[in-house]
């Protein structure tokens, strides 16, 4: 799989204003780790897109986060070429909805472990995909 990543996003202030982050073209793992550390305790949206990806396979990994709460979404395609969204699943969460960034999402897709976020971004950067054992 060809990989041509672009990393970017924006911070959201307490008043709801967006502050665009500098986009990084062709980031390496150090760039990704530094970027994640900068936003670790912030409210923000980050995305890493594989510009080399055609219609087959994972196109973009998106992180929606509030301090201590993280939701990862991987835009992928299934075997039939239909769009598919893969996400983390908090194993200890009860079914239901929780708000993140003012929108309701399944509680099980929101986690509090930032190490999972780091691992997913690094795996996507290096392979262009995230294991289905991790995001499903």
Secondary structure as UniProt FT lines:
FT   STRAND          5..12
FT   TURN            14..15
FT   STRAND          18..20
FT   STRAND          24..25
FT   HELIX           29..39
FT   TURN            40..41
FT   STRAND          44..50
FT   TURN            51..52
FT   STRAND          60..66
FT   TURN            67..68
FT   STRAND          69..77
FT   TURN            79..80
FT   STRAND          83..87
FT   TURN            91..92
FT   STRAND          97..100
FT   TURN            101..102
FT   STRAND          103..106
FT   HELIX           107..109
FT   HELIX           114..127
FT   TURN            132..134
//
